[in-house]
Amino acid sequence: MNLSSIYMSQEDEGDGEGGLSTIVKDRVKRPPRYKVLLHNDDYTTMEFVVYILRAVFGRELPAAQAIMLQVHNDGVGVCGVYTYEIAESKVAKVAKLAKDNGHPLLCSMEPE
């Protein structure tokens, strides 16, 4: 039995579509993303907000200052956009740092 007869016998079996196979690729859906927000309060210092933005969110000083001013002027500022698990861990890290340093800074997340 040669190789071509093996292929012919496999093609002849089945649904009779001439031996062509179709590869179906599943599309991978991008995970939902969440905005991490800092909220303004009357007690947390601007310096501490800049520290949080640099330490937790990895922002450079000019970007951290811009976000801090947005929080101060608008009452809320977006620190970044992440997947759920990363956003959740950043919110928890901000809450712990704020509590440990005696600040009532509020950090939250919402769907993008």
Gaussian input, Z-matrix of N, CA and C with variables (Angstrom, degrees):
# hf/3-21g

backbone

0 1
 N
 C     1     B1
 C     2     B2     1     A1
 N     3     B3     2     A2     1     D1
 C     4     B4     3     A3     2     D2
 C     5     B5     4     A4     3     D3
 N     6     B6     5     A5     4     D4
 C     7     B7     6     A6     5     D5
 C     8     B8     7     A7     6     D6
 N     9     B9     8     A8     7     D7
 C    10    B10     9     A9     8     D8
 C    11    B11    10    A10     9     D9
 N    12    B12    11    A11    10    D10
 C    13    B13    12    A12    11    D11
 C    14    B14    13    A13    12    D12
 N    15    B15    14    A14    13    D13
 C    16    B16    15    A15    14    D14
 C    17    B17    16    A16    15    D15
 N    18    B18    17    A17    16    D16
 C    19    B19    18    A18    17    D17
 C    20    B20    19    A19    18    D18
 N    21    B21    20    A20    19    D19
 C    22    B22    21    A21    20    D20
 C    23    B23    22    A22    21    D21
 N    24    B24    23    A23    22    D22
 C    25    B25    24    A24    23    D23
 C    26    B26    25    A25    24    D24
 N    27    B27    26    A26    25    D25
 C    28    B28    27    A27    26    D26
 C    29    B29    28    A28    27    D27
 N    30    B30    29    A29    28    D28
 C    31    B31    30    A30    29    D29
 C    32    B32    31    A31    30    D30
 N    33    B33    32    A32    31    D31
 C    34    B34    33    A33    32    D32
 C    35    B35    34    A34    33    D33
 N    36    B36    35    A35    34    D34
 C    37    B37    36    A36    35    D35
 C    38    B38    37    A37    36    D36
 N    39    B39    38    A38    37    D37
 C    40    B40    39    A39    38    D38
 C    41    B41    40    A40    39    D39
 N    42    B42    41    A41    40    D40
 C    43    B43    42    A42    41    D41
 C    44    B44    43    A43    42    D42
 N    45    B45    44    A44    43    D43
 C    46    B46    45    A45    44    D44
 C    47    B47    46    A46    45    D45
 N    48    B48    47    A47    46    D46
 C    49    B49    48    A48    47    D47
 C    50    B50    49    A49    48    D48
 N    51    B51    50    A50    49    D49
 C    52    B52    51    A51    50    D50
 C    53    B53    52    A52    51    D51
 N    54    B54    53    A53    52    D52
 C    55    B55    54    A54    53    D53
 C    56    B56    55    A55    54    D54
 N    57    B57    56    A56    55    D55
 C    58    B58    57    A57    56    D56
 C    59    B59    58    A58    57    D57
 N    60    B60    59    A59    58    D58
 C    61    B61    60    A60    59    D59
 C    62    B62    61    A61    60    D60
 N    63    B63    62    A62    61    D61
 C    64    B64    63    A63    62    D62
 C    65    B65    64    A64    63    D63
 N    66    B66    65    A65    64    D64
 C    67    B67    66    A66    65    D65
 C    68    B68    67    A67    66    D66
 N    69    B69    68    A68    67    D67
 C    70    B70    69    A69    68    D68
 C    71    B71    70    A70    69    D69
 N    72    B72    71    A71    70    D70
 C    73    B73    72    A72    71    D71
 C    74    B74    73    A73    72    D72
 N    75    B75    74    A74    73    D73
 C    76    B76    75    A75    74    D74
 C    77    B77    76    A76    75    D75
 N    78    B78    77    A77    76    D76
 C    79    B79    78    A78    77    D77
 C    80    B80    79    A79    78    D78
 N    81    B81    80    A80    79    D79
 C    82    B82    81    A81    80    D80
 C    83    B83    82    A82    81    D81
 N    84    B84    83    A83    82    D82
 C    85    B85    84    A84    83    D83
 C    86    B86    85    A85    84    D84
 N    87    B87    86    A86    85    D85
 C    88    B88    87    A87    86    D86
 C    89    B89    88    A88    87    D87
 N    90    B90    89    A89    88    D88
 C    91    B91    90    A90    89    D89
 C    92    B92    91    A91    90    D90
 N    93    B93    92    A92    91    D91
 C    94    B94    93    A93    92    D92
 C    95    B95    94    A94    93    D93
 N    96    B96    95    A95    94    D94
 C    97    B97    96    A96    95    D95
 C    98    B98    97    A97    96    D96
 N    99    B99    98    A98    97    D97
 C   100   B100    99    A99    98    D98
 C   101   B101   100   A100    99    D99
 N   102   B102   101   A101   100   D100
 C   103   B103   102   A102   101   D101
 C   104   B104   103   A103   102   D102
 N   105   B105   104   A104   103   D103
 C   106   B106   105   A105   104   D104
 C   107   B107   106   A106   105   D105
 N   108   B108   107   A107   106   D106
 C   109   B109   108   A108   107   D107
 C   110   B110   109   A109   108   D108
 N   111   B111   110   A110   109   D109
 C   112   B112   111   A111   110   D110
 C   113   B113   112   A112   111   D111
 N   114   B114   113   A113   112   D112
 C   115   B115   114   A114   113   D113
 C   116   B116   115   A115   114   D114
 N   117   B117   116   A116   115   D115
 C   118   B118   117   A117   116   D116
 C   119   B119   118   A118   117   D117
 N   120   B120   119   A119   118   D118
 C   121   B121   120   A120   119   D119
 C   122   B122   121   A121   120   D120
 N   123   B123   122   A122   121   D121
 C   124   B124   123   A123   122   D122
 C   125   B125   124   A124   123   D123
 N   126   B126   125   A125   124   D124
 C   127   B127   126   A126   125   D125
 C   128   B128   127   A127   126   D126
 N   129   B129   128   A128   127   D127
 C   130   B130   129   A129   128   D128
 C   131   B131   130   A130   129   D129
 N   132   B132   131   A131   130   D130
 C   133   B133   132   A132   131   D131
 C   134   B134   133   A133   132   D132
 N   135   B135   134   A134   133   D133
 C   136   B136   135   A135   134   D134
 C   137   B137   136   A136   135   D135
 N   138   B138   137   A137   136   D136
 C   139   B139   138   A138   137   D137
 C   140   B140   139   A139   138   D138
 N   141   B141   140   A140   139   D139
 C   142   B142   141   A141   140   D140
 C   143   B143   142   A142   141   D141
 N   144   B144   143   A143   142   D142
 C   145   B145   144   A144   143   D143
 C   146   B146   145   A145   144   D144
 N   147   B147   146   A146   145   D145
 C   148   B148   147   A147   146   D146
 C   149   B149   148   A148   147   D147
 N   150   B150   149   A149   148   D148
 C   151   B151   150   A150   149   D149
 C   152   B152   151   A151   150   D150
 N   153   B153   152   A152   151   D151
 C   154   B154   153   A153   152   D152
 C   155   B155   154   A154   153   D153
 N   156   B156   155   A155   154   D154
 C   157   B157   156   A156   155   D155
 C   158   B158   157   A157   156   D156
 N   159   B159   158   A158   157   D157
 C   160   B160   159   A159   158   D158
 C   161   B161   160   A160   159   D159
 N   162   B162   161   A161   160   D160
 C   163   B163   162   A162   161   D161
 C   164   B164   163   A163   162   D162
 N   165   B165   164   A164   163   D163
 C   166   B166   165   A165   164   D164
 C   167   B167   166   A166   165   D165
 N   168   B168   167   A167   166   D166
 C   169   B169   168   A168   167   D167
 C   170   B170   169   A169   168   D168
 N   171   B171   170   A170   169   D169
 C   172   B172   171   A171   170   D170
 C   173   B173   172   A172   171   D171
 N   174   B174   173   A173   172   D172
 C   175   B175   174   A174   173   D173
 C   176   B176   175   A175   174   D174
 N   177   B177   176   A176   175   D175
 C   178   B178   177   A177   176   D176
 C   179   B179   178   A178   177   D177
 N   180   B180   179   A179   178   D178
 C   181   B181   180   A180   179   D179
 C   182   B182   181   A181   180   D180
 N   183   B183   182   A182   181   D181
 C   184   B184   183   A183   182   D182
 C   185   B185   184   A184   183   D183
 N   186   B186   185   A185   184   D184
 C   187   B187   186   A186   185   D185
 C   188   B188   187   A187   186   D186
 N   189   B189   188   A188   187   D187
 C   190   B190   189   A189   188   D188
 C   191   B191   190   A190   189   D189
 N   192   B192   191   A191   190   D190
 C   193   B193   192   A192   191   D191
 C   194   B194   193   A193   192   D192
 N   195   B195   194   A194   193   D193
 C   196   B196   195   A195   194   D194
 C   197   B197   196   A196   195   D195
 N   198   B198   197   A197   196   D196
 C   199   B199   198   A198   197   D197
 C   200   B200   199   A199   198   D198
 N   201   B201   200   A200   199   D199
 C   202   B202   201   A201   200   D200
 C   203   B203   202   A202   201   D201
 N   204   B204   203   A203   202   D202
 C   205   B205   204   A204   203   D203
 C   206   B206   205   A205   204   D204
 N   207   B207   206   A206   205   D205
 C   208   B208   207   A207   206   D206
 C   209   B209   208   A208   207   D207
 N   210   B210   209   A209   208   D208
 C   211   B211   210   A210   209   D209
 C   212   B212   211   A211   210   D210
 N   213   B213   212   A212   211   D211
 C   214   B214   213   A213   212   D212
 C   215   B215   214   A214   213   D213
 N   216   B216   215   A215   214   D214
 C   217   B217   216   A216   215   D215
 C   218   B218   217   A217   216   D216
 N   219   B219   218   A218   217   D217
 C   220   B220   219   A219   218   D218
 C   221   B221   220   A220   219   D219
 N   222   B222   221   A221   220   D220
 C   223   B223   222   A222   221   D221
 C   224   B224   223   A223   222   D222
 N   225   B225   224   A224   223   D223
 C   226   B226   225   A225   224   D224
 C   227   B227   226   A226   225   D225
 N   228   B228   227   A227   226   D226
 C   229   B229   228   A228   227   D227
 C   230   B230   229   A229   228   D228
 N   231   B231   230   A230   229   D229
 C   232   B232   231   A231   230   D230
 C   233   B233   232   A232   231   D231
 N   234   B234   233   A233   232   D232
 C   235   B235   234   A234   233   D233
 C   236   B236   235   A235   234   D234
 N   237   B237   236   A236   235   D235
 C   238   B238   237   A237   236   D236
 C   239   B239   238   A238   237   D237
 N   240   B240   239   A239   238   D238
 C   241   B241   240   A240   239   D239
 C   242   B242   241   A241   240   D240
 N   243   B243   242   A242   241   D241
 C   244   B244   243   A243   242   D242
 C   245   B245   244   A244   243   D243
 N   246   B246   245   A245   244   D244
 C   247   B247   246   A246   245   D245
 C   248   B248   247   A247   246   D246
 N   249   B249   248   A248   247   D247
 C   250   B250   249   A249   248   D248
 C   251   B251   250   A250   249   D249
 N   252   B252   251   A251   250   D250
 C   253   B253   252   A252   251   D251
 C   254   B254   253   A253   252   D252
 N   255   B255   254   A254   253   D253
 C   256   B256   255   A255   254   D254
 C   257   B257   256   A256   255   D255
 N   258   B258   257   A257   256   D256
 C   259   B259   258   A258   257   D257
 C   260   B260   259   A259   258   D258
 N   261   B261   260   A260   259   D259
 C   262   B262   261   A261   260   D260
 C   263   B263   262   A262   261   D261
 N   264   B264   263   A263   262   D262
 C   265   B265   264   A264   263   D263
 C   266   B266   265   A265   264   D264
 N   267   B267   266   A266   265   D265
 C   268   B268   267   A267   266   D266
 C   269   B269   268   A268   267   D267
 N   270   B270   269   A269   268   D268
 C   271   B271   270   A270   269   D269
 C   272   B272   271   A271   270   D270
 N   273   B273   272   A272   271   D271
 C   274   B274   273   A273   272   D272
 C   275   B275   274   A274   273   D273
 N   276   B276   275   A275   274   D274
 C   277   B277   276   A276   275   D275
 C   278   B278   277   A277   276   D276
 N   279   B279   278   A278   277   D277
 C   280   B280   279   A279   278   D278
 C   281   B281   280   A280   279   D279
 N   282   B282   281   A281   280   D280
 C   283   B283   282   A282   281   D281
 C   284   B284   283   A283   282   D282
 N   285   B285   284   A284   283   D283
 C   286   B286   285   A285   284   D284
 C   287   B287   286   A286   285   D285
 N   288   B288   287   A287   286   D286
 C   289   B289   288   A288   287   D287
 C   290   B290   289   A289   288   D288
 N   291   B291   290   A290   289   D289
 C   292   B292   291   A291   290   D290
 C   293   B293   292   A292   291   D291
 N   294   B294   293   A293   292   D292
 C   295   B295   294   A294   293   D293
 C   296   B296   295   A295   294   D294
 N   297   B297   296   A296   295   D295
 C   298   B298   297   A297   296   D296
 C   299   B299   298   A298   297   D297
 N   300   B300   299   A299   298   D298
 C   301   B301   300   A300   299   D299
 C   302   B302   301   A301   300   D300
 N   303   B303   302   A302   301   D301
 C   304   B304   303   A303   302   D302
 C   305   B305   304   A304   303   D303
 N   306   B306   305   A305   304   D304
 C   307   B307   306   A306   305   D305
 C   308   B308   307   A307   306   D306
 N   309   B309   308   A308   307   D307
 C   310   B310   309   A309   308   D308
 C   311   B311   310   A310   309   D309
 N   312   B312   311   A311   310   D310
 C   313   B313   312   A312   311   D311
 C   314   B314   313   A313   312   D312
 N   315   B315   314   A314   313   D313
 C   316   B316   315   A315   314   D314
 C   317   B317   316   A316   315   D315
 N   318   B318   317   A317   316   D316
 C   319   B319   318   A318   317   D317
 C   320   B320   319   A319   318   D318
 N   321   B321   320   A320   319   D319
 C   322   B322   321   A321   320   D320
 C   323   B323   322   A322   321   D321
 N   324   B324   323   A323   322   D322
 C   325   B325   324   A324   323   D323
 C   326   B326   325   A325   324   D324
 N   327   B327   326   A326   325   D325
 C   328   B328   327   A327   326   D326
 C   329   B329   328   A328   327   D327
 N   330   B330   329   A329   328   D328
 C   331   B331   330   A330   329   D329
 C   332   B332   331   A331   330   D330
 N   333   B333   332   A332   331   D331
 C   334   B334   333   A333   332   D332
 C   335   B335   334   A334   333   D333

   B1=1.4516
   B2=1.5208
   B3=1.3030
   B4=1.4606
   B5=1.5346
   B6=1.3125
   B7=1.4614
   B8=1.5219
   B9=1.3157
   B10=1.4644
   B11=1.5258
   B12=1.3267
   B13=1.4602
   B14=1.5241
   B15=1.3400
   B16=1.4650
   B17=1.5147
   B18=1.3327
   B19=1.4625
   B20=1.5221
   B21=1.3193
   B22=1.4568
   B23=1.5248
   B24=1.3300
   B25=1.4472
   B26=1.5338
   B27=1.3365
   B28=1.4615
   B29=1.5227
   B30=1.3404
   B31=1.4620
   B32=1.5185
   B33=1.3076
   B34=1.4526
   B35=1.5235
   B36=1.3316
   B37=1.4523
   B38=1.5195
   B39=1.3082
   B40=1.4576
   B41=1.5013
   B42=1.3266
   B43=1.4593
   B44=1.5155
   B45=1.3190
   B46=1.4526
   B47=1.5132
   B48=1.3163
   B49=1.4568
   B50=1.5185
   B51=1.2804
   B52=1.4499
   B53=1.5135
   B54=1.3121
   B55=1.4502
   B56=1.5159
   B57=1.2939
   B58=1.4539
   B59=1.5195
   B60=1.2992
   B61=1.4638
   B62=1.5265
   B63=1.2810
   B64=1.4619
   B65=1.5096
   B66=1.3111
   B67=1.4592
   B68=1.5232
   B69=1.3141
   B70=1.4567
   B71=1.5205
   B72=1.3143
   B73=1.4615
   B74=1.5193
   B75=1.3197
   B76=1.4526
   B77=1.5162
   B78=1.3176
   B79=1.4564
   B80=1.5222
   B81=1.2935
   B82=1.4532
   B83=1.5181
   B84=1.3087
   B85=1.4533
   B86=1.5215
   B87=1.3067
   B88=1.4575
   B89=1.5289
   B90=1.3374
   B91=1.4702
   B92=1.5212
   B93=1.3231
   B94=1.4697
   B95=1.5205
   B96=1.3200
   B97=1.4551
   B98=1.5201
   B99=1.3308
   B100=1.4633
   B101=1.5228
   B102=1.3324
   B103=1.4649
   B104=1.5233
   B105=1.3216
   B106=1.4597
   B107=1.5209
   B108=1.3342
   B109=1.4599
   B110=1.5214
   B111=1.3188
   B112=1.4630
   B113=1.5143
   B114=1.3379
   B115=1.4614
   B116=1.5277
   B117=1.3152
   B118=1.4589
   B119=1.5324
   B120=1.3265
   B121=1.4619
   B122=1.5235
   B123=1.3180
   B124=1.4620
   B125=1.5253
   B126=1.3210
   B127=1.4585
   B128=1.5232
   B129=1.3091
   B130=1.4608
   B131=1.5243
   B132=1.3289
   B133=1.4565
   B134=1.5257
   B135=1.3233
   B136=1.4642
   B137=1.5315
   B138=1.3089
   B139=1.4599
   B140=1.5315
   B141=1.3440
   B142=1.4615
   B143=1.5276
   B144=1.3277
   B145=1.4714
   B146=1.5326
   B147=1.3211
   B148=1.4722
   B149=1.5274
   B150=1.3277
   B151=1.4694
   B152=1.5340
   B153=1.3252
   B154=1.4733
   B155=1.5263
   B156=1.3118
   B157=1.4668
   B158=1.5287
   B159=1.3104
   B160=1.4658
   B161=1.5260
   B162=1.3294
   B163=1.4683
   B164=1.5260
   B165=1.3160
   B166=1.4690
   B167=1.5271
   B168=1.3257
   B169=1.4652
   B170=1.5211
   B171=1.3376
   B172=1.4586
   B173=1.5141
   B174=1.3061
   B175=1.4704
   B176=1.5219
   B177=1.3188
   B178=1.4589
   B179=1.5256
   B180=1.3318
   B181=1.4589
   B182=1.5302
   B183=1.3389
   B184=1.4805
   B185=1.5381
   B186=1.3214
   B187=1.4693
   B188=1.5279
   B189=1.3359
   B190=1.4663
   B191=1.5212
   B192=1.3178
   B193=1.4646
   B194=1.5310
   B195=1.3170
   B196=1.4702
   B197=1.5299
   B198=1.3283
   B199=1.4717
   B200=1.5219
   B201=1.3325
   B202=1.4674
   B203=1.5249
   B204=1.3297
   B205=1.4692
   B206=1.5282
   B207=1.3172
   B208=1.4673
   B209=1.5288
   B210=1.3312
   B211=1.4671
   B212=1.5225
   B213=1.3188
   B214=1.4679
   B215=1.5288
   B216=1.3247
   B217=1.4736
   B218=1.5236
   B219=1.3300
   B220=1.4677
   B221=1.5237
   B222=1.3229
   B223=1.4565
   B224=1.5114
   B225=1.3267
   B226=1.4697
   B227=1.5215
   B228=1.3291
   B229=1.4622
   B230=1.5134
   B231=1.3212
   B232=1.4666
   B233=1.5264
   B234=1.3242
   B235=1.4694
   B236=1.5147
   B237=1.3232
   B238=1.4517
   B239=1.5131
   B240=1.3269
   B241=1.4666
   B242=1.5259
   B243=1.3452
   B244=1.4595
   B245=1.5270
   B246=1.3303
   B247=1.4602
   B248=1.5293
   B249=1.3174
   B250=1.4633
   B251=1.5248
   B252=1.3249
   B253=1.4702
   B254=1.5199
   B255=1.3232
   B256=1.4612
   B257=1.5221
   B258=1.3382
   B259=1.4625
   B260=1.5273
   B261=1.3200
   B262=1.4587
   B263=1.5275
   B264=1.3291
   B265=1.4671
   B266=1.5244
   B267=1.3183
   B268=1.4699
   B269=1.5298
   B270=1.3240
   B271=1.4597
   B272=1.5294
   B273=1.3194
   B274=1.4706
   B275=1.5260
   B276=1.3262
   B277=1.4639
   B278=1.5306
   B279=1.3393
   B280=1.4676
   B281=1.5232
   B282=1.3251
   B283=1.4720
   B284=1.5194
   B285=1.3345
   B286=1.4672
   B287=1.5217
   B288=1.3236
   B289=1.4656
   B290=1.5270
   B291=1.3220
   B292=1.4668
   B293=1.5222
   B294=1.3146
   B295=1.4614
   B296=1.5278
   B297=1.3375
   B298=1.4630
   B299=1.5264
   B300=1.3353
   B301=1.4569
   B302=1.5342
   B303=1.3227
   B304=1.4608
   B305=1.5204
   B306=1.3259
   B307=1.4733
   B308=1.5352
   B309=1.3417
   B310=1.4747
   B311=1.5298
   B312=1.3215
   B313=1.4707
   B314=1.5198
   B315=1.3145
   B316=1.4564
   B317=1.5226
   B318=1.3107
   B319=1.4549
   B320=1.5230
   B321=1.3300
   B322=1.4617
   B323=1.5195
   B324=1.3230
   B325=1.4605
   B326=1.5146
   B327=1.3335
   B328=1.4634
   B329=1.5148
   B330=1.3339
   B331=1.4640
   B332=1.5287
   B333=1.3253
   B334=1.4642
   B335=1.5096
   A1=106.84
   A2=115.28
   A3=118.46
   A4=110.57
   A5=114.86
   A6=121.51
   A7=112.94
   A8=118.02
   A9=120.56
   A10=111.26
   A11=117.52
   A12=118.96
   A13=111.60
   A14=116.63
   A15=119.31
   A16=109.94
   A17=115.87
   A18=119.81
   A19=111.17
   A20=117.28
   A21=120.54
   A22=110.62
   A23=117.13
   A24=118.89
   A25=110.23
   A26=118.14
   A27=119.88
   A28=110.70
   A29=117.21
   A30=120.13
   A31=111.21
   A32=116.30
   A33=119.95
   A34=111.72
   A35=117.21
   A36=120.36
   A37=109.49
   A38=116.09
   A39=119.87
   A40=112.99
   A41=115.24
   A42=120.71
   A43=114.20
   A44=118.36
   A45=120.90
   A46=114.05
   A47=118.06
   A48=119.97
   A49=112.05
   A50=118.81
   A51=121.96
   A52=114.45
   A53=118.42
   A54=121.31
   A55=115.19
   A56=118.69
   A57=120.51
   A58=109.73
   A59=115.74
   A60=118.54
   A61=108.67
   A62=114.99
   A63=121.31
   A64=108.47
   A65=115.47
   A66=120.20
   A67=107.65
   A68=115.45
   A69=121.03
   A70=107.75
   A71=115.75
   A72=120.02
   A73=108.68
   A74=114.76
   A75=119.35
   A76=108.28
   A77=115.76
   A78=120.12
   A79=108.11
   A80=115.54
   A81=120.40
   A82=107.40
   A83=115.58
   A84=120.73
   A85=109.33
   A86=116.52
   A87=121.50
   A88=108.73
   A89=117.76
   A90=119.12
   A91=111.05
   A92=116.94
   A93=119.01
   A94=110.27
   A95=116.05
   A96=120.95
   A97=109.47
   A98=114.60
   A99=121.32
   A100=110.55
   A101=115.28
   A102=121.42
   A103=108.32
   A104=116.44
   A105=121.36
   A106=106.53
   A107=115.49
   A108=122.18
   A109=111.54
   A110=116.21
   A111=122.31
   A112=107.21
   A113=115.90
   A114=121.48
   A115=109.77
   A116=115.47
   A117=121.38
   A118=110.91
   A119=115.29
   A120=121.45
   A121=107.06
   A122=116.48
   A123=121.01
   A124=113.68
   A125=118.88
   A126=120.78
   A127=114.81
   A128=118.44
   A129=121.35
   A130=109.42
   A131=116.39
   A132=120.21
   A133=111.11
   A134=114.56
   A135=120.35
   A136=110.24
   A137=116.20
   A138=120.47
   A139=111.25
   A140=116.22
   A141=119.39
   A142=110.78
   A143=117.08
   A144=120.46
   A145=109.54
   A146=116.99
   A147=120.46
   A148=109.82
   A149=117.20
   A150=121.20
   A151=110.70
   A152=117.16
   A153=122.20
   A154=110.40
   A155=116.10
   A156=120.08
   A157=111.85
   A158=116.50
   A159=119.97
   A160=111.05
   A161=117.45
   A162=121.55
   A163=112.88
   A164=117.37
   A165=120.99
   A166=111.85
   A167=116.38
   A168=120.13
   A169=113.69
   A170=117.50
   A171=121.34
   A172=115.02
   A173=117.62
   A174=121.21
   A175=110.53
   A176=115.96
   A177=121.42
   A178=107.98
   A179=116.51
   A180=121.25
   A181=113.59
   A182=121.31
   A183=119.19
   A184=112.68
   A185=117.26
   A186=120.57
   A187=110.34
   A188=117.11
   A189=121.02
   A190=110.84
   A191=116.71
   A192=120.21
   A193=111.12
   A194=117.33
   A195=120.74
   A196=111.00
   A197=117.04
   A198=120.35
   A199=110.24
   A200=117.00
   A201=120.93
   A202=110.35
   A203=117.71
   A204=120.50
   A205=111.34
   A206=117.11
   A207=120.33
   A208=110.02
   A209=116.83
   A210=121.24
   A211=109.27
   A212=116.96
   A213=122.00
   A214=111.75
   A215=116.99
   A216=121.04
   A217=113.75
   A218=117.30
   A219=121.27
   A220=113.36
   A221=117.17
   A222=120.49
   A223=114.25
   A224=116.92
   A225=121.54
   A226=108.23
   A227=115.63
   A228=120.29
   A229=110.67
   A230=116.03
   A231=122.03
   A232=108.66
   A233=115.22
   A234=121.62
   A235=111.67
   A236=116.90
   A237=121.88
   A238=111.14
   A239=115.76
   A240=122.31
   A241=107.22
   A242=115.88
   A243=121.47
   A244=110.31
   A245=115.43
   A246=119.75
   A247=107.77
   A248=116.50
   A249=121.12
   A250=112.62
   A251=116.52
   A252=120.55
   A253=111.85
   A254=117.01
   A255=120.45
   A256=110.20
   A257=117.18
   A258=120.68
   A259=110.63
   A260=115.99
   A261=121.01
   A262=111.53
   A263=116.84
   A264=119.70
   A265=111.35
   A266=118.14
   A267=120.75
   A268=110.69
   A269=117.96
   A270=121.45
   A271=109.90
   A272=116.87
   A273=121.30
   A274=111.16
   A275=117.10
   A276=120.90
   A277=110.66
   A278=117.15
   A279=120.69
   A280=109.94
   A281=117.20
   A282=120.84
   A283=110.87
   A284=117.38
   A285=120.55
   A286=111.09
   A287=117.59
   A288=120.28
   A289=111.42
   A290=116.80
   A291=120.17
   A292=110.54
   A293=116.83
   A294=120.85
   A295=111.24
   A296=116.05
   A297=120.75
   A298=112.58
   A299=116.58
   A300=121.23
   A301=112.98
   A302=116.71
   A303=121.20
   A304=115.19
   A305=116.33
   A306=120.38
   A307=109.60
   A308=116.80
   A309=120.12
   A310=112.95
   A311=118.16
   A312=122.10
   A313=110.94
   A314=115.68
   A315=122.06
   A316=109.52
   A317=115.39
   A318=122.79
   A319=106.97
   A320=116.72
   A321=120.39
   A322=109.38
   A323=115.05
   A324=120.76
   A325=109.78
   A326=115.45
   A327=120.94
   A328=108.71
   A329=118.10
   A330=120.20
   A331=110.74
   A332=114.81
   A333=120.22
   A334=110.71
   D1=125.32
   D2=179.61
   D3=-96.80
   D4=173.02
   D5=-174.68
   D6=-62.54
   D7=-39.18
   D8=-177.65
   D9=-66.82
   D10=-33.04
   D11=178.65
   D12=-71.41
   D13=-30.42
   D14=176.07
   D15=-65.97
   D16=-45.82
   D17=179.65
   D18=-64.59
   D19=-39.37
   D20=-179.93
   D21=-64.50
   D22=-40.75
   D23=-177.59
   D24=-69.27
   D25=-33.47
   D26=178.16
   D27=-71.78
   D28=-34.62
   D29=-179.88
   D30=-70.98
   D31=-32.85
   D32=-177.36
   D33=-72.52
   D34=-25.59
   D35=179.34
   D36=-79.87
   D37=162.64
   D38=171.79
   D39=96.31
   D40=-140.67
   D41=-168.96
   D42=-91.35
   D43=1.41
   D44=174.42
   D45=73.42
   D46=34.89
   D47=-179.95
   D48=-97.70
   D49=17.02
   D50=175.51
   D51=81.56
   D52=15.38
   D53=174.23
   D54=80.54
   D55=7.78
   D56=177.12
   D57=-86.07
   D58=136.52
   D59=176.68
   D60=-115.92
   D61=148.07
   D62=179.79
   D63=-112.55
   D64=129.85
   D65=177.27
   D66=-93.91
   D67=122.76
   D68=179.41
   D69=-102.92
   D70=120.76
   D71=179.00
   D72=-101.55
   D73=130.00
   D74=176.06
   D75=-81.63
   D76=136.99
   D77=175.82
   D78=-81.85
   D79=134.49
   D80=178.17
   D81=-88.75
   D82=122.69
   D83=-179.06
   D84=-81.96
   D85=133.16
   D86=179.36
   D87=-68.19
   D88=136.42
   D89=-179.03
   D90=-66.54
   D91=149.87
   D92=178.75
   D93=-63.11
   D94=150.00
   D95=-177.22
   D96=-116.35
   D97=152.84
   D98=-174.70
   D99=-128.96
   D100=137.97
   D101=175.26
   D102=-83.42
   D103=134.52
   D104=173.86
   D105=-100.76
   D106=125.78
   D107=-173.02
   D108=-117.17
   D109=142.59
   D110=169.06
   D111=-107.30
   D112=139.41
   D113=-177.87
   D114=-112.08
   D115=141.43
   D116=-179.52
   D117=-72.92
   D118=146.83
   D119=170.74
   D120=-144.41
   D121=171.94
   D122=-175.76
   D123=-87.74
   D124=-0.05
   D125=-172.41
   D126=-117.99
   D127=-33.38
   D128=-178.42
   D129=-71.30
   D130=130.89
   D131=-178.32
   D132=-75.19
   D133=154.22
   D134=177.37
   D135=-63.34
   D136=-35.40
   D137=179.71
   D138=-63.32
   D139=-39.69
   D140=179.47
   D141=-67.79
   D142=-37.69
   D143=178.03
   D144=-63.25
   D145=-43.36
   D146=177.24
   D147=-62.12
   D148=-42.13
   D149=177.35
   D150=-58.07
   D151=-46.57
   D152=179.24
   D153=-60.02
   D154=-46.43
   D155=-178.59
   D156=-62.40
   D157=-34.42
   D158=179.56
   D159=-80.07
   D160=-44.27
   D161=-174.59
   D162=-74.74
   D163=-43.70
   D164=-174.32
   D165=-90.97
   D166=-39.52
   D167=-173.05
   D168=-103.89
   D169=-2.66
   D170=175.74
   D171=67.02
   D172=27.28
   D173=-179.38
   D174=-80.22
   D175=144.91
   D176=172.16
   D177=-73.93
   D178=160.60
   D179=-174.43
   D180=-54.31
   D181=-47.97
   D182=-179.52
   D183=-61.68
   D184=-41.37
   D185=179.44
   D186=-67.54
   D187=-40.30
   D188=178.84
   D189=-63.09
   D190=-41.21
   D191=178.44
   D192=-66.27
   D193=-38.97
   D194=178.83
   D195=-64.14
   D196=-43.86
   D197=178.78
   D198=-66.44
   D199=-41.22
   D200=178.17
   D201=-59.14
   D202=-42.35
   D203=178.57
   D204=-67.39
   D205=-34.51
   D206=175.80
   D207=-64.00
   D208=-43.22
   D209=177.42
   D210=-61.64
   D211=-45.21
   D212=-177.67
   D213=-65.18
   D214=-44.39
   D215=-175.07
   D216=-82.74
   D217=-39.25
   D218=-174.85
   D219=-99.33
   D220=-11.97
   D221=-179.57
   D222=91.72
   D223=-15.05
   D224=179.04
   D225=-156.22
   D226=148.22
   D227=177.71
   D228=-144.25
   D229=147.40
   D230=-179.89
   D231=-88.77
   D232=122.52
   D233=179.65
   D234=-87.61
   D235=-29.64
   D236=-178.79
   D237=172.19
   D238=172.20
   D239=179.55
   D240=-126.21
   D241=127.36
   D242=-171.71
   D243=-142.30
   D244=170.19
   D245=170.37
   D246=-68.82
   D247=166.81
   D248=-173.94
   D249=-56.08
   D250=-49.28
   D251=-175.07
   D252=-64.01
   D253=-42.03
   D254=180.00
   D255=-68.51
   D256=-43.55
   D257=178.45
   D258=-60.23
   D259=-43.75
   D260=-179.94
   D261=-61.38
   D262=-41.85
   D263=-179.63
   D264=-69.45
   D265=-34.91
   D266=178.01
   D267=-68.78
   D268=-39.93
   D269=176.53
   D270=-60.97
   D271=-44.08
   D272=179.59
   D273=-65.03
   D274=-40.31
   D275=-179.98
   D276=-65.02
   D277=-42.12
   D278=177.73
   D279=-62.89
   D280=-44.39
   D281=-179.84
   D282=-60.10
   D283=-42.34
   D284=-179.95
   D285=-66.77
   D286=-46.57
   D287=179.43
   D288=-62.32
   D289=-41.19
   D290=179.38
   D291=-63.70
   D292=-45.62
   D293=-179.95
   D294=-63.76
   D295=-44.68
   D296=-179.45
   D297=-62.46
   D298=-27.20
   D299=-178.37
   D300=-102.85
   D301=8.15
   D302=175.07
   D303=73.73
   D304=29.70
   D305=178.89
   D306=-113.21
   D307=142.52
   D308=178.17
   D309=-89.22
   D310=26.54
   D311=-176.32
   D312=-57.70
   D313=129.60
   D314=179.69
   D315=-104.04
   D316=130.30
   D317=177.24
   D318=-126.37
   D319=134.56
   D320=-179.13
   D321=-138.66
   D322=175.01
   D323=176.32
   D324=-137.22
   D325=150.43
   D326=177.97
   D327=-147.58
   D328=154.32
   D329=179.52
   D330=-60.26
   D331=145.16
   D332=-179.11
   D333=-69.93

